[in-house]
Amino acid sequence: MDTFVCKVCGYASFREAPEKCPVCGAAKQAFQLMPDVIKKPIDPNNLNDLEKKHIPVVKISKVCGLVGPGCIDAHIKIGEVMHVMEAKHFIMYVDVYHDYNFLCRVHLTPEKINPVISLHLKVVSGKLLALENCNVHGRWIAEVDL
Ligand SMILES: [Fe+2]
């Protein structure tokens, strides 16, 4: 699938460039087609150490203890082996999509938080996609069915 990246904020849009970047508001002209911007595991069934630290792990909970019925929880952890969060090497943000449409960006800072986010979803079916951006190793993605 074609991937267009906003040169201003790094947001990745699938299929086509949007009229306006949903993260920073940049115009369509700021987007550049970058087919290889998202890293892929060499062998998805046998991840190497780098892949284990970068490919998001997504856990879906159909029962939400906070909102109640109709809410689905998505817990996204960066890395089966959790990625470090140090000033020189950390996860800058996680972008989440539903059926390839943007839902939100969560910015992270190093030192005081783990590279883990949780979202409460109103959608109950379709695909959830998590894209993380490591300041050293770039973008990695995971996709799960709700
Ligand atoms: Fe990294």
Backbone and ligand atoms as CSV (ligand in chain L), in Angstrom:
chain,resi,resn,atom,element,x,y,z
A,1,MET,N,N,0.843,-1.194,0.000
A,1,MET,CA,C,0.000,0.000,0.000
A,1,MET,C,C,0.884,1.252,0.000
A,2,ASP,N,N,0.504,2.245,-0.775
A,2,ASP,CA,C,1.293,3.473,-0.823
A,2,ASP,C,C,1.298,4.185,0.534
A,3,THR,N,N,2.426,4.716,0.893
A,3,THR,CA,C,2.540,5.459,2.146
A,3,THR,C,C,3.081,6.856,1.835
A,4,PHE,N,N,2.333,7.863,2.239
A,4,PHE,CA,C,2.741,9.251,2.037
A,4,PHE,C,C,3.081,9.837,3.402
A,5,VAL,N,N,4.230,10.498,3.484
A,5,VAL,CA,C,4.675,11.015,4.775
A,5,VAL,C,C,4.708,12.536,4.775
A,6,CYS,N,N,4.178,13.119,5.845
A,6,CYS,CA,C,4.194,14.570,6.007
A,6,CYS,C,C,5.611,14.997,6.378
A,7,LYS,N,N,6.179,15.881,5.597
A,7,LYS,CA,C,7.561,16.311,5.831
A,7,LYS,C,C,7.670,17.207,7.063
A,8,VAL,N,N,6.527,17.727,7.523
A,8,VAL,CA,C,6.557,18.613,8.687
A,8,VAL,C,C,6.565,17.818,9.997
A,9,CYS,N,N,5.644,16.854,10.121
A,9,CYS,CA,C,5.500,16.162,11.419
A,9,CYS,C,C,5.733,14.663,11.354
A,10,GLY,N,N,5.929,14.121,10.168
A,10,GLY,CA,C,6.219,12.695,10.062
A,10,GLY,C,C,4.998,11.793,9.991
A,11,TYR,N,N,3.807,12.375,10.022
A,11,TYR,CA,C,2.587,11.570,9.941
A,11,TYR,C,C,2.565,10.775,8.631
A,12,ALA,N,N,2.195,9.506,8.736
A,12,ALA,CA,C,2.117,8.644,7.553
A,12,ALA,C,C,0.661,8.414,7.173
A,13,SER,N,N,0.367,8.689,5.899
A,13,SER,CA,C,-0.987,8.501,5.391
A,13,SER,C,C,-0.970,7.342,4.401
A,14,PHE,N,N,-1.961,6.456,4.519
A,14,PHE,CA,C,-2.003,5.301,3.635
A,14,PHE,C,C,-2.919,5.567,2.439
A,15,ARG,N,N,-2.579,4.934,1.340
A,15,ARG,CA,C,-3.331,5.027,0.069
A,15,ARG,C,C,-3.107,6.363,-0.644
A,16,GLU,N,N,-3.363,7.490,0.039
A,16,GLU,CA,C,-3.188,8.786,-0.624
A,16,GLU,C,C,-2.819,9.857,0.394
A,17,ALA,N,N,-2.328,10.964,-0.119
A,17,ALA,CA,C,-2.017,12.094,0.764
A,17,ALA,C,C,-3.311,12.839,1.067
A,18,PRO,N,N,-3.535,13.204,2.335
A,18,PRO,CA,C,-4.763,13.940,2.680
A,18,PRO,C,C,-4.672,15.398,2.236
A,19,GLU,N,N,-5.811,16.052,2.154
A,19,GLU,CA,C,-5.826,17.480,1.803
A,19,GLU,C,C,-5.066,18.273,2.861
A,20,LYS,N,N,-5.208,17.817,4.101
A,20,LYS,CA,C,-4.594,18.516,5.230
A,20,LYS,C,C,-4.100,17.470,6.219
A,21,CYS,N,N,-2.889,17.629,6.716
A,21,CYS,CA,C,-2.337,16.671,7.670
A,21,CYS,C,C,-3.164,16.694,8.969
A,22,PRO,N,N,-3.677,15.532,9.403
A,22,PRO,CA,C,-4.503,15.516,10.620
A,22,PRO,C,C,-3.702,15.760,11.897
A,23,VAL,N,N,-2.373,15.685,11.821
A,23,VAL,CA,C,-1.558,15.914,13.015
A,23,VAL,C,C,-1.121,17.377,13.105
A,24,CYS,N,N,-0.550,17.915,12.022
A,24,CYS,CA,C,0.022,19.273,12.116
A,24,CYS,C,C,-0.673,20.295,11.230
A,25,GLY,N,N,-1.592,19.854,10.380
A,25,GLY,CA,C,-2.335,20.803,9.558
A,25,GLY,C,C,-1.648,21.203,8.260
A,26,ALA,N,N,-0.485,20.604,7.964
A,26,ALA,CA,C,0.229,20.956,6.726
A,26,ALA,C,C,-0.619,20.595,5.493
A,27,ALA,N,N,-0.397,21.324,4.413
A,27,ALA,CA,C,-1.156,21.093,3.176
A,27,ALA,C,C,-0.661,19.838,2.464
A,28,LYS,N,N,-1.479,19.368,1.525
A,28,LYS,CA,C,-1.183,18.156,0.759
A,28,LYS,C,C,0.212,18.182,0.133
A,29,GLN,N,N,0.670,19.365,-0.268
A,29,GLN,CA,C,1.982,19.509,-0.909
A,29,GLN,C,C,3.134,19.102,0.010
A,30,ALA,N,N,2.867,19.060,1.308
A,30,ALA,CA,C,3.932,18.694,2.256
A,30,ALA,C,C,4.159,17.184,2.285
A,31,PHE,N,N,3.270,16.422,1.637
A,31,PHE,CA,C,3.390,14.962,1.678
A,31,PHE,C,C,4.244,14.434,0.535
A,32,GLN,N,N,4.997,13.402,0.892
A,32,GLN,CA,C,5.915,12.789,-0.062
A,32,GLN,C,C,5.674,11.280,-0.059
A,33,LEU,N,N,5.617,10.694,-1.225
A,33,LEU,CA,C,5.460,9.250,-1.334
A,33,LEU,C,C,6.748,8.579,-0.853
A,34,MET,N,N,6.630,7.749,0.192
A,34,MET,CA,C,7.810,7.071,0.749
A,34,MET,C,C,7.463,5.593,0.972
A,35,PRO,N,N,7.588,4.789,-0.065
A,35,PRO,CA,C,7.140,3.394,-0.002
A,35,PRO,C,C,7.825,2.546,1.072
A,36,ASP,N,N,9.074,2.873,1.396
A,36,ASP,CA,C,9.820,2.013,2.322
A,36,ASP,C,C,10.003,2.624,3.707
A,37,VAL,N,N,9.161,3.598,4.034
A,37,VAL,CA,C,9.365,4.319,5.296
A,37,VAL,C,C,9.056,3.461,6.528
A,38,ILE,N,N,8.198,2.467,6.364
A,38,ILE,CA,C,7.860,1.597,7.494
A,38,ILE,C,C,8.678,0.317,7.408
A,39,LYS,N,N,9.404,0.043,8.493
A,39,LYS,CA,C,10.276,-1.141,8.507
A,39,LYS,C,C,9.445,-2.413,8.611
A,40,LYS,N,N,9.940,-3.440,7.956
A,40,LYS,CA,C,9.236,-4.725,8.015
A,40,LYS,C,C,10.180,-5.802,8.537
A,41,PRO,N,N,9.634,-6.740,9.340
A,41,PRO,CA,C,10.507,-7.813,9.826
A,41,PRO,C,C,11.010,-8.674,8.668
A,42,ILE,N,N,12.226,-9.134,8.793
A,42,ILE,CA,C,12.805,-9.969,7.752
A,42,ILE,C,C,12.041,-11.296,7.688
A,43,ASP,N,N,11.822,-11.896,8.859
A,43,ASP,CA,C,11.021,-13.114,8.935
A,43,ASP,C,C,10.012,-12.928,10.071
A,44,PRO,N,N,8.737,-12.650,9.743
A,44,PRO,CA,C,7.728,-12.363,10.773
A,44,PRO,C,C,7.578,-13.476,11.807
A,45,ASN,N,N,7.940,-14.687,11.462
A,45,ASN,CA,C,7.804,-15.806,12.397
A,45,ASN,C,C,9.048,-16.017,13.266
A,46,ASN,N,N,10.070,-15.234,12.996
A,46,ASN,CA,C,11.308,-15.388,13.754
A,46,ASN,C,C,11.984,-14.021,13.876
A,47,LEU,N,N,11.424,-13.187,14.788
A,47,LEU,CA,C,11.899,-11.807,14.904
A,47,LEU,C,C,13.308,-11.750,15.478
A,48,ASN,N,N,14.116,-10.844,14.936
A,48,ASN,CA,C,15.446,-10.634,15.512
A,48,ASN,C,C,15.337,-9.637,16.675
A,49,ASP,N,N,16.448,-9.372,17.369
A,49,ASP,CA,C,16.410,-8.531,18.567
A,49,ASP,C,C,15.889,-7.120,18.281
A,50,LEU,N,N,16.324,-6.548,17.170
A,50,LEU,CA,C,15.885,-5.195,16.813
A,50,LEU,C,C,14.377,-5.173,16.578
A,51,GLU,N,N,13.889,-6.161,15.888
A,51,GLU,CA,C,12.455,-6.243,15.589
A,51,GLU,C,C,11.639,-6.460,16.856
A,52,LYS,N,N,12.158,-7.289,17.763
A,52,LYS,CA,C,11.445,-7.553,19.025
A,52,LYS,C,C,11.319,-6.298,19.875
A,53,LYS,N,N,12.245,-5.356,19.718
A,53,LYS,CA,C,12.210,-4.117,20.509
A,53,LYS,C,C,11.403,-3.010,19.842
A,54,HIS,N,N,11.002,-3.207,18.609
A,54,HIS,CA,C,10.335,-2.124,17.891
A,54,HIS,C,C,8.932,-2.410,17.384
A,55,ILE,N,N,8.640,-3.625,17.057
A,55,ILE,CA,C,7.307,-3.918,16.520
A,55,ILE,C,C,6.293,-3.855,17.669
A,56,PRO,N,N,5.279,-2.981,17.535
A,56,PRO,CA,C,4.310,-2.848,18.626
A,56,PRO,C,C,3.581,-4.164,18.905
A,57,VAL,N,N,3.261,-4.353,20.189
A,57,VAL,CA,C,2.436,-5.488,20.605
A,57,VAL,C,C,1.092,-4.892,20.993
A,58,VAL,N,N,0.020,-5.365,20.371
A,58,VAL,CA,C,-1.311,-4.799,20.617
A,58,VAL,C,C,-2.185,-5.842,21.292
A,59,LYS,N,N,-2.737,-5.479,22.449
A,59,LYS,CA,C,-3.666,-6.380,23.136
A,59,LYS,C,C,-5.020,-5.691,23.209
A,60,ILE,N,N,-6.033,-6.421,22.782
A,60,ILE,CA,C,-7.389,-5.872,22.781
A,60,ILE,C,C,-8.176,-6.499,23.924
A,61,SER,N,N,-8.845,-5.649,24.700
A,61,SER,CA,C,-9.720,-6.146,25.758
A,61,SER,C,C,-11.139,-5.730,25.426
A,62,LYS,N,N,-12.000,-6.722,25.249
A,62,LYS,CA,C,-13.389,-6.422,24.857
A,62,LYS,C,C,-14.214,-5.934,26.038
A,63,VAL,N,N,-13.668,-6.080,27.251
A,63,VAL,CA,C,-14.386,-5.620,28.429
A,63,VAL,C,C,-13.616,-4.444,29.036
A,64,CYS,N,N,-14.268,-3.305,29.053
A,64,CYS,CA,C,-13.625,-2.110,29.600
A,64,CYS,C,C,-14.144,-1.861,31.012
A,65,GLY,N,N,-13.239,-1.782,31.982
A,65,GLY,CA,C,-13.637,-1.555,33.365
A,65,GLY,C,C,-13.881,-0.092,33.687
A,66,LEU,N,N,-13.537,0.791,32.787
A,66,LEU,CA,C,-13.642,2.224,33.062
A,66,LEU,C,C,-14.901,2.829,32.440
A,67,VAL,N,N,-15.108,2.552,31.155
A,67,VAL,CA,C,-16.244,3.144,30.434
A,67,VAL,C,C,-17.476,2.241,30.508
A,68,GLY,N,N,-17.243,0.930,30.425
A,68,GLY,CA,C,-18.378,0.013,30.464
A,68,GLY,C,C,-18.711,-0.549,29.096
A,69,PRO,N,N,-19.940,-1.133,28.958
A,69,PRO,CA,C,-20.309,-1.799,27.706
A,69,PRO,C,C,-20.179,-0.880,26.496
A,70,GLY,N,N,-19.746,-1.444,25.389
A,70,GLY,CA,C,-19.616,-0.676,24.158
A,70,GLY,C,C,-18.230,-0.102,23.971
A,71,CYS,N,N,-17.379,-0.229,24.990
A,71,CYS,CA,C,-16.024,0.292,24.884
A,71,CYS,C,C,-15.034,-0.868,24.812
A,72,ILE,N,N,-14.118,-0.754,23.881
A,72,ILE,CA,C,-13.071,-1.762,23.719
A,72,ILE,C,C,-11.740,-1.106,24.046
A,73,ASP,N,N,-10.945,-1.799,24.832
A,73,ASP,CA,C,-9.637,-1.236,25.205
A,73,ASP,C,C,-8.528,-1.796,24.313
A,74,ALA,N,N,-7.674,-0.906,23.876
A,74,ALA,CA,C,-6.497,-1.323,23.109
A,74,ALA,C,C,-5.265,-0.903,23.899
A,75,HIS,N,N,-4.444,-1.873,24.243
A,75,HIS,CA,C,-3.196,-1.603,24.962
A,75,HIS,C,C,-2.052,-1.849,23.987
A,76,ILE,N,N,-1.231,-0.837,23.816
A,76,ILE,CA,C,-0.153,-0.923,22.832
A,76,ILE,C,C,1.183,-0.737,23.536
A,77,LYS,N,N,1.992,-1.766,23.453
A,77,LYS,CA,C,3.317,-1.734,24.095
A,77,LYS,C,C,4.364,-1.791,22.990
A,78,ILE,N,N,5.388,-0.944,23.089
A,78,ILE,CA,C,6.405,-0.972,22.052
A,78,ILE,C,C,7.462,-1.993,22.394
A,79,GLY,N,N,7.297,-3.062,21.645
A,79,GLY,CA,C,8.232,-4.159,21.709
A,79,GLY,C,C,7.799,-5.308,22.589
A,80,GLU,N,N,7.899,-6.474,22.024
A,80,GLU,CA,C,7.748,-7.720,22.800
A,80,GLU,C,C,8.801,-7.664,23.924
A,81,VAL,N,N,10.009,-7.188,23.571
A,81,VAL,CA,C,11.027,-6.825,24.555
A,81,VAL,C,C,10.932,-5.301,24.618
A,82,MET,N,N,10.492,-4.761,25.753
A,82,MET,CA,C,10.166,-3.337,25.799
A,82,MET,C,C,11.348,-2.432,25.414
A,83,HIS,N,N,11.037,-1.493,24.536
A,83,HIS,CA,C,12.039,-0.559,24.036
A,83,HIS,C,C,12.538,0.361,25.151
A,84,VAL,N,N,13.794,0.790,25.077
A,84,VAL,CA,C,14.322,1.730,26.083
A,84,VAL,C,C,13.707,3.115,25.884
A,85,MET,N,N,13.687,3.906,26.958
A,85,MET,CA,C,13.217,5.287,26.887
A,85,MET,C,C,14.295,6.156,27.530
A,86,GLU,N,N,15.332,6.434,26.763
A,86,GLU,CA,C,16.458,7.246,27.222
A,86,GLU,C,C,16.578,8.457,26.306
A,87,ALA,N,N,17.202,9.519,26.808
A,87,ALA,CA,C,17.277,10.770,26.046
A,87,ALA,C,C,17.818,10.571,24.634
A,88,LYS,N,N,18.771,9.671,24.481
A,88,LYS,CA,C,19.383,9.482,23.166
A,88,LYS,C,C,18.654,8.469,22.297
A,89,HIS,N,N,17.771,7.719,22.878
A,89,HIS,CA,C,17.120,6.630,22.155
A,89,HIS,C,C,15.763,6.349,22.792
A,90,PHE,N,N,14.710,6.748,22.094
A,90,PHE,CA,C,13.377,6.549,22.675
A,90,PHE,C,C,12.297,6.537,21.593
A,91,ILE,N,N,11.111,6.152,22.013
A,91,ILE,CA,C,9.958,6.146,21.103
A,91,ILE,C,C,9.340,7.544,21.164
A,92,MET,N,N,9.328,8.237,20.027
A,92,MET,CA,C,8.871,9.628,20.014
A,92,MET,C,C,7.338,9.740,20.037
A,93,TYR,N,N,6.697,8.849,19.295
A,93,TYR,CA,C,5.224,8.881,19.286
A,93,TYR,C,C,4.674,7.566,18.763
A,94,VAL,N,N,3.397,7.373,19.066
A,94,VAL,CA,C,2.657,6.236,18.521
A,94,VAL,C,C,1.441,6.813,17.804
A,95,ASP,N,N,1.273,6.479,16.545
A,95,ASP,CA,C,0.086,6.876,15.787
A,95,ASP,C,C,-0.818,5.656,15.656
A,96,VAL,N,N,-2.105,5.873,15.855
A,96,VAL,CA,C,-3.059,4.759,15.800
A,96,VAL,C,C,-4.097,5.032,14.713
A,97,TYR,N,N,-4.419,3.985,13.961
A,97,TYR,CA,C,-5.358,4.091,12.849
A,97,TYR,C,C,-6.432,3.009,12.986
A,98,HIS,N,N,-7.614,3.326,12.481
A,98,HIS,CA,C,-8.670,2.324,12.372
A,98,HIS,C,C,-8.997,2.182,10.889
A,99,ASP,N,N,-8.860,0.968,10.387
A,99,ASP,CA,C,-9.056,0.721,8.951
A,99,ASP,C,C,-8.271,1.733,8.093
A,100,TYR,N,N,-7.060,2.003,8.512
A,100,TYR,CA,C,-6.118,2.893,7.811
A,100,TYR,C,C,-6.494,4.376,7.887
A,101,ASN,N,N,-7.506,4.694,8.684
A,101,ASN,CA,C,-7.844,6.096,8.916
A,101,ASN,C,C,-7.279,6.514,10.272
A,102,PHE,N,N,-6.723,7.690,10.328
A,102,PHE,CA,C,-6.048,8.173,11.533
A,102,PHE,C,C,-6.996,8.339,12.716
A,103,LEU,N,N,-6.575,7.835,13.878
A,103,LEU,CA,C,-7.348,8.044,15.106
A,103,LEU,C,C,-6.664,9.063,16.007
A,104,CYS,N,N,-5.400,8.836,16.307
A,104,CYS,CA,C,-4.720,9.753,17.221
A,104,CYS,C,C,-3.213,9.551,17.200
A,105,ARG,N,N,-2.515,10.553,17.686
A,105,ARG,CA,C,-1.077,10.440,17.945
A,105,ARG,C,C,-0.851,10.648,19.433
A,106,VAL,N,N,-0.048,9.776,20.027
A,106,VAL,CA,C,0.349,9.955,21.426
A,106,VAL,C,C,1.847,10.227,21.438
A,107,HIS,N,N,2.218,11.433,21.881
A,107,HIS,CA,C,3.628,11.801,21.989
A,107,HIS,C,C,4.200,11.250,23.287
A,108,LEU,N,N,5.413,10.751,23.223
A,108,LEU,CA,C,6.067,10.232,24.423
A,108,LEU,C,C,7.362,10.999,24.660
A,109,THR,N,N,7.764,11.070,25.912
A,109,THR,CA,C,9.058,11.666,26.253
A,109,THR,C,C,9.915,10.594,26.918
A,110,PRO,N,N,11.224,10.715,26.841
A,110,PRO,CA,C,12.075,9.714,27.480
A,110,PRO,C,C,12.120,9.892,28.996
A,111,GLU,N,N,12.737,8.963,29.661
A,111,GLU,CA,C,13.060,8.978,31.093
A,111,GLU,C,C,11.937,8.546,32.038
A,112,LYS,N,N,10.750,9.164,31.949
A,112,LYS,CA,C,9.779,8.929,33.026
A,112,LYS,C,C,8.593,8.036,32.698
A,113,ILE,N,N,8.438,7.656,31.438
A,113,ILE,CA,C,7.304,6.786,31.107
A,113,ILE,C,C,7.752,5.604,30.260
A,114,ASN,N,N,6.992,4.538,30.375
A,114,ASN,CA,C,7.242,3.368,29.541
A,114,ASN,C,C,6.609,3.596,28.173
A,115,PRO,N,N,7.132,2.928,27.146
A,115,PRO,CA,C,6.568,3.089,25.800
A,115,PRO,C,C,5.309,2.233,25.635
A,116,VAL,N,N,4.279,2.631,26.377
A,116,VAL,CA,C,3.020,1.878,26.380
A,116,VAL,C,C,1.875,2.880,26.403
A,117,ILE,N,N,0.857,2.644,25.571
A,117,ILE,CA,C,-0.329,3.511,25.621
A,117,ILE,C,C,-1.587,2.649,25.653
A,118,SER,N,N,-2.650,3.226,26.176
A,118,SER,CA,C,-3.936,2.532,26.185
A,118,SER,C,C,-4.991,3.466,25.637
A,119,LEU,N,N,-5.872,2.921,24.820
A,119,LEU,CA,C,-6.943,3.713,24.227
A,119,LEU,C,C,-8.283,3.045,24.490
A,120,HIS,N,N,-9.324,3.850,24.595
A,120,HIS,CA,C,-10.681,3.330,24.761
A,120,HIS,C,C,-11.441,3.601,23.466
A,121,LEU,N,N,-11.784,2.527,22.779
A,121,LEU,CA,C,-12.351,2.648,21.436
A,121,LEU,C,C,-13.868,2.505,21.418
A,122,LYS,N,N,-14.494,3.321,20.569
A,122,LYS,CA,C,-15.933,3.189,20.356
A,122,LYS,C,C,-16.220,2.256,19.195
A,123,VAL,N,N,-15.208,1.999,18.372
A,123,VAL,CA,C,-15.398,1.072,17.244
A,123,VAL,C,C,-15.253,-0.360,17.757
A,124,VAL,N,N,-16.045,-1.266,17.211
A,124,VAL,CA,C,-16.026,-2.636,17.722
A,124,VAL,C,C,-15.553,-3.659,16.687
A,125,SER,N,N,-15.322,-3.208,15.473
A,125,SER,CA,C,-14.817,-4.137,14.464
A,125,SER,C,C,-13.850,-3.395,13.544
A,126,GLY,N,N,-13.251,-4.146,12.651
A,126,GLY,CA,C,-12.288,-3.540,11.731
A,126,GLY,C,C,-10.870,-3.800,12.184
A,127,LYS,N,N,-9.947,-3.098,11.551
A,127,LYS,CA,C,-8.532,-3.299,11.862
A,127,LYS,C,C,-7.977,-2.120,12.649
A,128,LEU,N,N,-7.212,-2.436,13.665
A,128,LEU,CA,C,-6.513,-1.400,14.412
A,128,LEU,C,C,-5.036,-1.499,14.064
A,129,LEU,N,N,-4.471,-0.354,13.765
A,129,LEU,CA,C,-3.080,-0.332,13.352
A,129,LEU,C,C,-2.300,0.623,14.252
A,130,ALA,N,N,-1.178,0.160,14.761
A,130,ALA,CA,C,-0.322,0.995,15.607
A,130,ALA,C,C,1.012,1.194,14.908
A,131,LEU,N,N,1.420,2.452,14.801
A,131,LEU,CA,C,2.687,2.788,14.145
A,131,LEU,C,C,3.534,3.574,15.131
A,132,GLU,N,N,4.698,3.066,15.433
A,132,GLU,CA,C,5.575,3.800,16.357
A,132,GLU,C,C,6.777,4.343,15.600
A,133,ASN,N,N,7.324,5.441,16.147
A,133,ASN,CA,C,8.507,6.038,15.532
A,133,ASN,C,C,9.616,6.160,16.574
A,134,CYS,N,N,10.659,5.359,16.404
A,134,CYS,CA,C,11.845,5.401,17.275
A,134,CYS,C,C,12.791,6.451,16.706
A,135,ASN,N,N,13.369,7.290,17.562
A,135,ASN,CA,C,14.227,8.371,17.069
A,135,ASN,C,C,15.499,7.847,16.401
A,136,VAL,N,N,15.868,6.602,16.674
A,136,VAL,CA,C,17.068,6.025,16.058
A,136,VAL,C,C,16.724,5.032,14.945
A,137,HIS,N,N,15.711,4.211,15.179
A,137,HIS,CA,C,15.455,3.091,14.277
A,137,HIS,C,C,14.219,3.224,13.387
A,138,GLY,N,N,13.560,4.384,13.447
A,138,GLY,CA,C,12.475,4.635,12.509
A,138,GLY,C,C,11.130,4.013,12.859
A,139,ARG,N,N,10.317,3.884,11.824
A,139,ARG,CA,C,8.909,3.506,12.011
A,139,ARG,C,C,8.673,2.004,11.881
A,140,TRP,N,N,7.846,1.507,12.806
A,140,TRP,CA,C,7.464,0.094,12.808
A,140,TRP,C,C,5.970,0.019,13.062
A,141,ILE,N,N,5.373,-1.062,12.594
A,141,ILE,CA,C,3.925,-1.113,12.595
A,141,ILE,C,C,3.408,-2.467,13.056
A,142,ALA,N,N,2.194,-2.458,13.615
A,142,ALA,CA,C,1.505,-3.722,13.923
A,142,ALA,C,C,0.034,-3.522,13.613
A,143,GLU,N,N,-0.605,-4.572,13.197
A,143,GLU,CA,C,-2.011,-4.490,12.792
A,143,GLU,C,C,-2.754,-5.653,13.429
A,144,VAL,N,N,-3.905,-5.374,14.023
A,144,VAL,CA,C,-4.717,-6.458,14.597
A,144,VAL,C,C,-6.191,-6.277,14.211
A,145,ASP,N,N,-6.926,-7.375,14.203
A,145,ASP,CA,C,-8.365,-7.318,13.971
A,145,ASP,C,C,-9.051,-7.088,15.317
A,146,LEU,N,N,-10.055,-6.230,15.331
A,146,LEU,CA,C,-10.794,-5.992,16.574
A,146,LEU,C,C,-11.801,-7.112,16.789
L,1,LIG,FE,FE,15.056,1.996,18.785
